[in-house]
Every structure is written in C-alpha cells, then in structure tokens.
Amino acid sequence: MDFYEKFIEYDYNPFILFNKNGKVMSVNQEAQYLLGYISSHELYQLALSYASNSYGFKTTFVNLEYGRYKFFAVCVGYENDEEIGLRLYRYPELKIETIEESDADLVNIYALIDLCISANATKSKAKFVKDIDPTLPEIKLNTERFIKLLNKIFDRFKDSDQIKIKLHINIGEYIKIRDKKYTLFAIEIIGKRFDKDDIEKLKNLAKTINSYLEIESNKITLNIPMITS
C-alpha cells in the first residue's frame, strides 16, 4: 500500500470502488463499517444516480442517513465504463465528554429496563416482549436521564400491539471518550405504530448519557458505551 492509498484507507469518509456490474472492487475501513448498515447494491445505485452524464467527477450535497452514519455530500467519479467510485462525506460525530463520577453510577441495566417496562405497561395496551443478552455487566450510567429517555421512547410506541425490546452487544463497534475505546451495546425498541414527532428531542436527550439514537421506520436503537469503571 503506497502513501496515497493509505490516505484513502484511513480516511474518515467511506470510499467504495465498483466495477461496471456493481461488484465491489475496493473499500476503505469506514466503508466496511458502512456496509453493515446498507447493501453494496444500494450504494452502487446511489453512485449511478449521482454520477455525471459524462466522464469525470461530480460532488452533490445531500442529506443521507444509514444507521449511525450521516452524510452531507457524495462524490462520484468515473473515467471509463469499467469502474466507478463513490465517496460519502460524513457529518462530524457527536463529541463525547468524560463522564464524571457525580454524573453516573454503576447500574444493573436489566433492572432499569424492567422498571421502565413496568411503568409503561400500565399506560399502554401493548404487550412487552424481551429478547435480551444476559451477559452484560453493570454499566456506568446517569440513571435518572436513562430512565427518562427510555420512558419517552416507550411512549412513542404505546399504540402498537406489541413492543419488543432487544438488548445486545455491538460486536466490532466502539466509541472513543478522550482517546479511550469503549464497546457499544444497543437497546432496540420495535413496534408497528411509531410516533416520529420531535425525534430531535430524543436525540438530544440521548447525548446527555453519551449515547446516540438510530431511527428506522418501526424501530429506535439506543447505542450506549459499555463503561464499567
């Protein structure tokens, strides 16, 4: 790998090179993570839709979101009919601050989830179903803010017949807090009827516990760093 190839490999922005049939020929590290949220076929179609009408490079400002990735622009380039390149430009990520001892305690995440389920079960006709990884240790969290956030998320699904809660570790994903890496775990809340009004308020509340939300058509995923000490 030469010097210029290393710049692409370690770039903050995903880069993918396709052949004329949409097969992935090359990706950098960030693109490998992105492909966990969106298929290569969809990205190839994205490249075709934003490509210039003739050979060359074209940058277009967009507003795209795939899982935890948000993009404000795409650049598509091709100089022949054999291959086409796509580069996606990411919004800056949430800045994570150090968690102070006074702001968070070691808590049993299972007990907090059960507490929120009990509180919301009395206000909703929905059946609560849990699919939970039982191996998580105690996690450092601001209990009050976490309960407030999870209750607000449950409330968004209160008109669903069933609310499913899944908890699992995000294998291979981590977040940095002051240069220290922490594995992420996720709480997924899934239901057929989902009130999407004022989602930004939920996202801002998630930031106060050093986490972030992923929003889909019938699901909210709360991603939290697994801080244990």
C-alpha positions as CSV (number, residue, x, y, z in Angstrom):
1,M,0.0,0.0,0.0
2,D,1.6,3.3,-1.1
3,F,1.3,6.6,0.7
4,Y,-1.8,7.8,-1.3
5,E,-3.6,4.5,-0.8
6,K,-3.0,4.8,2.9
7,F,-4.8,8.2,2.9
8,I,-7.8,6.6,1.4
9,E,-7.7,3.6,3.6
10,Y,-7.7,5.6,6.8
11,D,-9.9,8.4,5.7
12,Y,-12.9,9.4,7.9
13,N,-15.1,9.2,4.9
14,P,-16.2,5.9,3.3
15,F,-14.9,5.1,-0.2
16,I,-16.1,2.3,-2.5
17,L,-14.9,1.3,-6.0
18,F,-17.4,-0.7,-8.1
19,N,-17.0,-2.4,-11.4
20,K,-19.5,-1.9,-14.2
21,N,-21.7,-4.7,-12.9
22,G,-21.9,-3.2,-9.4
23,K,-19.4,-5.6,-7.8
24,V,-17.3,-4.1,-5.0
25,M,-13.7,-3.9,-6.1
26,S,-12.2,-2.0,-3.2
27,V,-13.3,-0.4,0.0
28,N,-11.6,1.6,2.8
29,Q,-12.1,0.9,6.5
30,E,-15.0,3.2,7.0
31,A,-16.8,1.8,4.0
32,Q,-16.5,-1.7,5.5
33,Y,-18.4,-0.5,8.6
34,L,-21.0,1.3,6.5
35,L,-21.7,-1.9,4.6
36,G,-23.0,-3.3,7.9
37,Y,-26.0,-0.9,7.6
38,I,-26.6,-0.7,3.8
39,S,-26.1,-3.2,1.0
40,S,-23.4,-2.7,-1.7
41,H,-26.2,-2.9,-4.3
42,E,-27.9,0.2,-2.8
43,L,-24.7,2.1,-2.7
44,Y,-24.0,1.2,-6.3
45,Q,-27.4,2.5,-7.3
46,L,-26.6,5.7,-5.2
47,A,-23.4,6.1,-7.2
48,L,-25.2,5.8,-10.5
49,S,-27.9,8.2,-9.5
50,Y,-25.4,11.0,-8.6
51,A,-22.9,10.3,-11.4
52,S,-22.2,13.0,-14.0
53,N,-23.6,12.5,-17.5
54,S,-20.1,12.2,-19.0
55,Y,-16.8,11.0,-17.7
56,G,-15.5,12.9,-14.7
57,F,-16.2,13.7,-11.1
58,K,-19.3,15.2,-9.6
59,T,-20.0,16.3,-6.0
60,T,-23.5,16.7,-4.8
61,F,-24.8,18.0,-1.4
62,V,-27.3,15.5,0.1
63,N,-28.8,14.5,3.4
64,L,-28.4,10.8,3.9
65,E,-28.5,8.6,7.0
66,Y,-27.7,4.9,7.3
67,G,-27.7,3.6,10.9
68,R,-25.2,5.7,12.9
69,Y,-23.8,7.3,9.7
70,K,-25.0,10.7,8.4
71,F,-23.7,12.2,5.2
72,F,-23.9,15.7,3.8
73,A,-22.4,15.1,0.3
74,V,-21.4,12.4,-2.1
75,C,-18.7,12.5,-4.8
76,V,-18.9,10.1,-7.8
77,G,-16.2,9.7,-10.3
78,Y,-15.6,7.5,-13.4
79,E,-13.1,7.8,-16.3
80,N,-14.2,4.8,-18.3
81,D,-17.1,2.3,-18.5
82,E,-15.4,-0.3,-16.4
83,E,-15.4,1.1,-12.9
84,I,-17.0,3.9,-10.8
85,G,-16.0,5.3,-7.4
86,L,-18.2,6.6,-4.6
87,R,-17.1,8.7,-1.7
88,L,-19.5,9.8,1.1
89,Y,-18.8,12.8,3.3
90,R,-19.7,12.4,6.9
91,Y,-21.1,15.0,9.3
92,P,-18.9,15.4,12.3
93,E,-19.7,12.9,15.0
94,L,-21.1,13.7,18.5
95,K,-18.3,14.9,20.8
96,I,-18.2,12.6,23.8
97,E,-17.0,14.1,27.1
98,T,-15.5,12.4,30.1
99,I,-18.2,11.0,32.4
100,E,-17.8,12.5,35.9
101,E,-18.3,10.3,39.0
102,S,-21.1,12.6,40.2
103,D,-22.9,12.2,36.9
104,A,-23.1,8.4,36.7
105,D,-23.3,5.3,38.8
106,L,-22.7,1.6,38.1
107,V,-26.2,0.2,37.5
108,N,-27.9,-3.0,36.5
109,I,-29.2,-2.3,33.0
110,Y,-31.7,-5.2,33.2
111,A,-33.3,-3.8,36.3
112,L,-33.7,-0.3,34.7
113,I,-35.3,-1.8,31.6
114,D,-37.7,-3.8,33.8
115,L,-38.5,-0.7,35.8
116,C,-39.4,1.2,32.6
117,I,-41.4,-1.6,31.2
118,S,-43.5,-1.8,34.4
119,A,-44.1,1.9,34.4
120,N,-45.2,1.9,30.8
121,A,-47.2,-1.3,30.8
122,T,-49.9,0.5,32.9
123,K,-50.3,3.2,30.2
124,S,-50.3,1.0,27.1
125,K,-52.3,-1.9,25.8
126,A,-49.1,-3.2,24.1
127,K,-47.6,-6.5,25.0
128,F,-43.9,-6.0,26.1
129,V,-41.6,-8.8,24.8
130,K,-37.9,-9.0,25.8
131,D,-35.1,-10.6,23.8
132,I,-32.1,-9.8,26.0
133,D,-28.4,-10.8,26.1
134,P,-28.0,-11.8,29.7
135,T,-24.2,-11.3,29.9
136,L,-23.8,-7.6,30.3
137,P,-22.0,-6.4,33.4
138,E,-23.1,-3.4,35.5
139,I,-22.8,-0.3,33.3
140,K,-21.9,3.3,34.3
141,L,-25.0,5.5,33.5
142,N,-26.8,8.5,34.7
143,T,-29.9,6.6,36.0
144,E,-32.3,9.5,36.0
145,R,-31.6,10.5,32.4
146,F,-31.6,7.0,31.1
147,I,-35.0,6.2,32.7
148,K,-36.4,9.4,31.3
149,L,-35.1,8.7,27.8
150,L,-36.3,5.0,27.8
151,N,-39.8,6.0,29.1
152,K,-40.1,8.6,26.3
153,I,-39.1,6.0,23.7
154,F,-41.6,3.5,25.0
155,D,-44.2,6.2,24.9
156,R,-43.6,6.6,21.1
157,F,-44.7,3.0,20.6
158,K,-47.6,2.9,23.1
159,D,-50.2,2.4,20.3
160,S,-48.5,-0.7,19.0
161,D,-50.0,-4.2,19.7
162,Q,-46.5,-5.4,20.8
163,I,-43.4,-3.6,21.9
164,K,-40.2,-5.7,21.5
165,I,-37.1,-4.9,23.5
166,K,-33.8,-6.4,22.3
167,L,-30.5,-5.8,24.1
168,H,-27.2,-6.9,22.7
169,I,-23.5,-6.0,22.3
170,N,-22.5,-4.4,19.0
171,I,-19.6,-6.7,18.0
172,G,-16.8,-4.7,16.4
173,E,-18.2,-1.3,17.2
174,Y,-16.8,1.1,19.7
175,I,-16.8,4.8,20.6
176,K,-13.9,6.9,21.9
177,I,-14.1,9.0,25.0
178,R,-11.0,11.0,25.5
179,D,-8.9,8.6,23.4
180,K,-10.2,5.5,25.3
181,K,-12.2,3.0,23.4
182,Y,-15.5,1.6,24.7
183,T,-17.5,-1.2,23.2
184,L,-21.1,-0.3,22.4
185,F,-24.2,-2.1,23.4
186,A,-27.6,-1.5,21.9
187,I,-31.2,-1.4,23.1
188,E,-33.6,-1.8,20.3
189,I,-37.3,-0.9,20.8
190,I,-39.5,-2.2,18.0
191,G,-43.2,-1.7,17.3
192,K,-45.6,-1.3,14.3
193,R,-47.0,2.1,15.4
194,F,-44.3,4.6,16.0
195,D,-44.9,8.4,16.7
196,K,-42.0,10.2,15.0
197,D,-42.8,13.7,16.1
198,D,-39.9,15.7,17.7
199,I,-37.3,13.0,17.3
200,E,-34.6,15.6,17.7
201,K,-35.6,16.0,21.4
202,L,-35.0,12.3,21.9
203,K,-31.6,12.5,20.2
204,N,-30.5,15.4,22.3
205,L,-31.6,13.6,25.5
206,A,-29.6,10.6,24.3
207,K,-26.5,12.8,24.1
208,T,-26.7,13.6,27.8
209,I,-25.9,10.0,28.6
210,N,-23.1,9.8,26.0
211,S,-25.2,7.7,23.6
212,Y,-26.9,8.1,20.2
213,L,-30.1,7.0,18.5
214,E,-30.7,5.3,15.2
215,I,-34.2,5.8,13.8
216,E,-35.9,3.4,11.4
217,S,-39.4,3.0,10.2
218,N,-40.5,0.8,13.1
219,K,-37.5,0.8,15.4
220,I,-35.4,3.0,17.7
221,T,-32.0,1.8,18.6
222,L,-30.2,3.3,21.6
223,N,-26.4,2.8,21.4
224,I,-24.6,3.2,24.7
225,P,-20.9,2.9,25.6
226,M,-20.2,0.0,27.9
227,I,-18.3,1.8,30.6
228,T,-17.8,-0.4,33.6
229,S,-15.5,1.6,35.9
